[in-house]
Amino acid sequence: MPGPNDRNHAGYLLNVPMPVAPAGVDFPRLREAVRRAGILQLETWGRLADGEAVNRLTGAYLAGLRTEDSFQYPFDKDRLAVGVFNNARHAAAIEYGHPPYNLASRIRWGRTPKSRWSKRQGRWYILIPFRHYTPARAGEGASVGREKASMPKAVHEIAKTLRPGERLTGKPGRIVAEHEDVEKTVFRRQVVIGTRGRGPGRPADHPLGEHPGGRYVTPNKRETQELIAQPQAKSAPSFAAAVAAAKAGKREPPSPFHATGRYEGMFKSGARGHTQYMTIRTITQHSQWWIPARRGAFVAKKVADVTDPIIRGMFEDAFVKDVEAAMMKALKGGGT
């Protein structure tokens, strides 16, 4: 019975009726077949999920199939029933899809552990980390999702020179020092003072850990500066959802661009050999952060469809063997 682990949520029920059996027949083989059917469904679900159907959410989605109560046998104390569940938070959204929505409207401000209150601005906010991958090397065969999340080579060339406490910027600033790259490449970098002294740091309760802040770094190539500073265009589906919402609410049409460049403020995180390139963005309770509509992938439905004939065969075979065993036992008992 694949489906989200919520008794009030629609799932998929595979009900296999069996013929009427003689009174007193035990069904050890059928019970075992029910248990194995659940295992088959769980394994099939994981195999089908590990593909394009869930795209970059594969890791979290698969983890939802490996929780303590993803496999429940007996189900509701019934030894002839088994339950298989995906407990990932987004499992239902992937399965059935969803209409466009504003992410800020879905957050439980003040109750979500990561939400913080700004006394100066008088509103709730959450800091959201984004990871940026290095450009794929030739022959690596990077996925479409990985390529979309990879930074351009020109940005990576300057980003990899970042030192602890430094952030990448494409904005102009006062040059305080110039350093030639350690690899003796043709470009040089400029270290500029941030607009708030040494630049914004991170508080102790920040998800990426405390940091005192530091200086900003920009390349001396004009085209690379513009690449970093250029506001990122919103995706077509997200922008369309924002426009529709603005029209419905009789608000001014939104900008087709994000307020900040995609790589503005990027920094290096992690130990040597495990470096990650990160940026931090802020969402508030007043943000218009639109998530476009998503079609349902119906992965669990596919599991039910694929395993249905197999499970029916398993049950029918086990039922016949249990009845035959009971009849043989009865015959032997009658002849003594």
C-alpha positions in Angstrom: 0.0 0.0 0.0 2.4 2.8 -1.1 1.6 6.2 0.0 2.5 9.0 2.5 2.4 8.0 6.1 -0.8 9.8 7.0 -4.0 8.0 7.7 -6.0 10.9 6.4 -4.0 11.2 3.2 -4.9 9.4 0.0 -2.5 6.6 -0.9 -2.8 3.5 -3.1 -4.5 0.3 -1.8 -3.8 -3.1 -3.3 -6.6 -5.3 -2.2 -6.4 -9.0 -3.3 -9.5 -11.0 -2.5 -9.0 -14.7 -1.8 -11.5 -17.6 -2.3 -13.3 -18.8 0.8 -11.1 -21.3 2.6 -12.2 -24.2 4.8 -12.7 -23.4 8.5 -9.6 -23.7 10.6 -7.0 -23.2 7.9 -3.9 -21.4 9.0 -2.1 -19.3 6.4 1.6 -19.2 7.3 2.7 -19.0 3.6 0.2 -16.3 2.8 1.4 -14.2 5.8 5.0 -14.6 4.6 3.9 -13.6 1.1 2.3 -10.5 2.4 5.5 -9.5 4.2 7.6 -10.2 1.1 5.1 -8.2 -1.0 5.8 -5.1 1.2 9.6 -5.6 0.7 9.0 -5.9 -3.0 7.1 -2.7 -3.1 9.7 -0.9 -1.0 12.6 -2.0 -3.2 10.6 -1.2 -6.4 9.8 2.2 -5.0 13.4 3.0 -4.3 14.5 1.8 -7.8 11.8 3.9 -9.6 12.5 6.9 -7.4 16.2 6.9 -8.2 15.8 8.6 -11.6 14.4 11.6 -13.4 11.0 11.4 -11.6 12.3 13.2 -8.6 15.3 14.9 -10.1 17.6 16.7 -7.6 15.3 15.7 -4.6 16.3 12.1 -5.0 18.5 11.9 -1.8 15.8 13.3 0.6 13.1 11.4 -1.2 14.9 8.1 -1.0 15.7 8.8 2.7 12.0 9.0 3.3 11.8 5.3 2.3 14.4 4.3 4.9 12.8 5.6 8.1 11.9 3.3 11.0 8.2 3.2 10.0 8.5 3.1 6.2 7.8 -0.6 6.3 5.0 -1.7 8.7 4.2 -5.4 9.1 1.8 -6.4 10.5 -0.1 -3.3 9.4 -2.7 -2.1 12.0 -2.1 -5.4 13.8 -3.4 -7.3 10.7 -0.9 -10.1 9.7 -2.5 -10.2 6.3 -1.8 -6.6 5.6 1.4 -4.6 5.1 2.0 -0.9 4.8 4.8 0.8 2.9 5.3 4.6 3.3 7.5 7.4 2.2 8.0 9.8 5.1 9.9 12.5 3.2 8.3 15.9 3.8 7.9 16.6 0.1 6.7 13.1 -0.8 3.1 14.1 -1.3 4.2 17.2 -3.4 6.2 14.9 -5.7 3.5 12.3 -5.9 0.5 14.5 -6.6 2.1 17.8 -7.7 1.0 21.2 -6.5 -0.2 24.6 -7.8 2.1 27.6 -7.7 2.5 29.1 -4.2 4.5 31.8 -2.4 7.0 30.0 -0.1 6.8 32.8 2.5 3.1 32.0 3.0 3.8 28.4 3.8 6.4 29.1 6.5 5.2 29.0 10.1 6.9 32.2 11.2 7.9 32.2 14.8 7.3 28.5 15.1 9.8 27.3 12.6 13.1 26.7 14.5 15.2 28.6 11.8 13.1 31.7 11.8 14.5 34.8 13.5 13.0 38.1 14.5 14.6 41.3 13.4 14.0 44.1 15.9 15.4 46.7 13.6 13.1 45.7 10.7 10.2 44.4 12.8 9.7 41.2 10.8 10.6 37.5 10.7 13.3 36.2 8.4 15.2 33.0 7.6 18.7 32.7 6.2 18.8 30.1 3.3 22.1 28.7 2.2 22.7 27.8 -1.5 25.5 25.7 -2.7 27.3 26.3 -6.0 29.2 23.5 -7.7 32.5 23.8 -9.5 32.4 23.6 -13.3 32.2 20.0 -14.5 35.4 18.6 -16.1 35.4 17.2 -19.5 34.3 13.6 -19.5 32.6 13.7 -16.1 29.1 13.5 -17.6 27.5 15.9 -15.1 23.7 15.7 -14.8 21.4 18.5 -16.0 20.7 19.5 -12.4 24.4 19.6 -11.6 25.2 21.7 -14.6 22.5 24.2 -13.6 24.0 24.6 -10.1 27.6 24.9 -11.4 29.3 28.3 -11.5 30.9 29.5 -14.7 34.7 28.9 -15.1 35.4 32.6 -14.9 33.7 32.8 -11.5 35.3 29.7 -10.2 38.8 31.0 -11.1 38.4 33.9 -8.7 36.3 32.0 -6.2 38.9 29.4 -5.6 41.3 32.1 -4.4 39.0 33.1 -1.6 40.6 33.0 1.8 38.8 32.5 5.2 36.6 35.5 5.9 36.5 36.7 2.3 33.4 37.0 0.1 33.0 37.4 -3.6 31.5 40.6 -5.0 31.0 42.2 -8.4 30.3 45.6 -6.9 32.8 48.4 -7.1 34.7 49.4 -3.9 37.8 50.9 -2.5 40.8 48.9 -3.4 43.0 48.2 -0.3 45.3 45.6 -1.8 46.1 43.6 -4.9 47.4 40.1 -4.8 48.6 38.0 -7.7 47.0 34.6 -7.8 49.1 31.8 -6.4 48.9 29.9 -9.7 50.4 32.9 -11.6 47.5 33.1 -13.9 46.8 36.2 -16.0 44.1 37.7 -13.8 44.6 39.5 -10.5 42.1 40.0 -7.8 41.2 43.1 -5.8 40.3 43.1 -2.2 37.7 45.7 -1.4 36.3 46.9 1.9 32.6 45.9 2.5 29.9 48.5 3.0 29.8 47.6 6.7 33.4 47.7 7.8 34.8 44.2 7.4 31.5 43.0 5.9 28.6 41.1 7.4 29.5 38.1 9.5 27.4 35.2 10.7 25.9 34.9 14.2 26.5 32.0 16.5 23.1 30.4 15.7 23.6 30.6 11.9 23.2 27.3 10.2 26.7 27.5 8.7 28.3 28.5 12.0 29.6 31.7 13.5 31.9 33.9 11.5 33.2 37.4 12.3 32.8 38.6 8.8 35.5 39.7 6.4 36.5 41.5 3.2 35.1 41.3 -0.2 37.0 40.1 -3.2 36.4 41.0 -6.8 38.2 40.1 -10.1 39.9 42.8 -12.0 38.2 41.6 -15.2 35.3 43.8 -16.0 33.3 41.0 -17.7 33.7 38.7 -14.6 32.7 41.5 -12.3 29.5 42.0 -14.3 28.9 38.3 -14.3 29.0 38.2 -10.5 27.0 41.4 -10.0 24.4 40.9 -12.7 21.0 40.1 -11.1 19.8 36.6 -11.9 16.8 36.2 -14.0 13.9 34.4 -12.4 12.8 31.1 -14.0 10.0 31.5 -16.5 7.5 29.3 -14.4 8.4 31.2 -11.2 8.1 34.6 -12.8 4.8 33.6 -14.4 3.4 32.5 -11.1 4.5 35.8 -9.5 2.9 37.9 -12.3 -0.4 36.0 -11.9 -0.4 36.5 -8.2 0.3 40.2 -8.6 -2.6 40.6 -11.0 -4.9 38.7 -8.7 -3.9 40.9 -5.8 -3.9 44.1 -7.9 -0.3 44.8 -7.1 2.5 46.2 -9.2 4.0 43.6 -11.6 7.2 42.0 -10.1 10.7 42.4 -11.6 11.8 39.5 -13.8 15.1 39.6 -11.9 16.2 38.6 -8.4 17.4 41.5 -6.3 21.0 40.1 -5.9 23.4 38.5 -8.3 23.6 34.8 -8.1 27.2 34.7 -7.0 27.2 37.9 -5.0 28.6 37.3 -1.5 29.8 33.8 -2.2 32.3 32.3 0.2 34.2 29.1 0.7 33.2 26.7 3.5 34.6 23.4 4.7 38.1 21.9 5.3 40.7 21.5 2.6 39.6 18.8 0.2 36.0 19.2 1.2 35.4 22.8 0.1 32.0 24.0 -0.7 31.0 27.3 -2.3 28.0 28.9 -0.6 25.8 32.0 -0.8 23.2 33.1 1.7 19.9 34.6 0.8 17.2 35.9 3.1 13.4 35.2 3.0 11.0 37.3 5.1 7.4 37.0 5.9 6.7 39.7 3.3 8.8 38.1 0.5 7.4 37.1 -2.8 9.3 33.9 -3.3 7.2 32.0 -5.8 7.4 28.2 -6.3 6.1 27.3 -9.7 3.5 24.6 -10.2 4.7 21.0 -10.4 3.1 18.1 -12.1 2.7 15.0 -10.1 5.3 12.3 -10.7 3.1 9.5 -9.3 6.0 7.4 -8.4 4.0 5.4 -5.8 1.2 4.9 -8.3 3.8 3.4 -10.7 5.0 1.1 -7.8 1.4 -0.1 -7.3 0.9 -0.7 -11.0 4.2 -2.6 -11.5 3.9 -4.8 -8.5 0.2 -5.6 -8.7 0.4 -8.7 -11.0 3.5 -10.0 -9.2 1.9 -9.7 -5.8 -1.4 -11.3 -6.9 0.5 -14.3 -8.2 2.4 -14.5 -4.9 -0.8 -14.4 -2.9 -2.6 -16.9 -5.0 0.3 -19.4 -5.0 0.7 -19.1 -1.2 -3.1 -19.4 -0.6 -3.3 -22.6 -2.6 -0.3 -24.1 -0.8 -1.7 -23.3 2.6 -5.1 -24.8 1.7 -3.4 -28.0 0.3 -1.3 -28.3 3.4 -4.4 -27.9 5.6 -6.3 -30.6 3.6 -3.3 -33.0 3.8 -3.1 -32.5 7.5 -6.8 -33.1 7.9 -6.6 -36.3 5.8 -3.7 -37.6 7.8 -5.5 -36.8 11.0 -8.7 -38.7 9.8 -6.8 -41.9 9.0 -5.3 -42.4 12.4 
